[in-house]
Amino acid sequence: MKRIAVLTSGGDAPGMNAAIRAVVRTGIDRGWEVFGVRQGFAGLIAGVMEPFTLRDVGGILQRGGTILGSARCPEFHSPAGRRTALHHLGERGIEALVVIGGNGSQTGAHQLSQMGFPVVGVASTIDNDLVGSDITIGVDTALNIALEAIDRLKTTASSHQRAFLVEVMGRDSGYLALMAGIAGGAEAVVIPELETDPATVAAELRAAYERGKAHALVVVAEGAKYNAEAMAAHFRDHKEELGFDLRVTTLGHVQRGGAPGAFDRILATRLAAGATAALARGERGSLVGHIRGEVTTTPLTEVVGKKKPLDLHLLELANVLAK
Ligand code: F6P
């Protein structure tokens, strides 16, 4: 192999730059040329890519976001879009592609792989919902950002004896909410995997006050049926009977921004180095992930169209600890 390309796709995740750096430097170390593709699959379709040198990826390890840019690209799901992408790769003599991203991105990687082009994915999403990796790039940093917000909210909640709700991201996965709830000591956690109605949450918050707590905090996943908006509406409509109201904070994209922590820098570096190693071994059509502490590869056929299940025992644990 002489030439490979790397792109970042879908929602950015803290640590993507460390992954780009590791693909470029380990690729060059193997004697390859490494092209960086701009704006994910959109850049592949538009043919926007250029060779990267060792110095081009200097000083990026500690930066959030992705220096390559990212995009959500519905055009790539059409065969015509993918044929255009393959044409641009072929024009430059690029023989393999590394796709750094989450579920949607790995679906694109798989589709390209099924057309016969060598592709290896790197597991990167703050949602941690990807089959083939116990933990994905960006999760740890996003979780720490959510925790900083929760810790701050708890101090003001205690001062005023108020109930607070924090909504975290995760699309249709409750992983971030559940972990933030456990690590932040929430009184209640609401996730998409298990429907919880607002009346139950209100009862849990009231019970916390009755146990003598000065604050009551609920962490809600954005994908839950009763997310921040739905929960806030219920509390507003039932204010009289509940006897207290709820202050709502939606963290949103704040969780995806900022510098990656040590864990994500190291994870991203190991997975990306694993991607060039997999290509060097002749592996294609697989996802590089982290399973039981090891860098592993899983066929993309076993990854796409699935969602990693959440360990619901941890929700029971969160409820016990909330007491
Ligand atoms: O997949 C990562 C993620 O941040 C999800 O948690 C969230 O639902 C989604 O991306 C938001 O997407 P966008 O940045 O396109 O609004």
Boltz pocket constraint, residues with backbone or C-beta under 6 A from the ligand:
constraints:
  - pocket:
      binder: B
      contacts: [[A, 11], [A, 12], [A, 72], [A, 102], [A, 125], [A, 126], [A, 127], [A, 169], [A, 170], [A, 171], [A, 172], [A, 222], [A, 256]]
      max_distance: 6.0
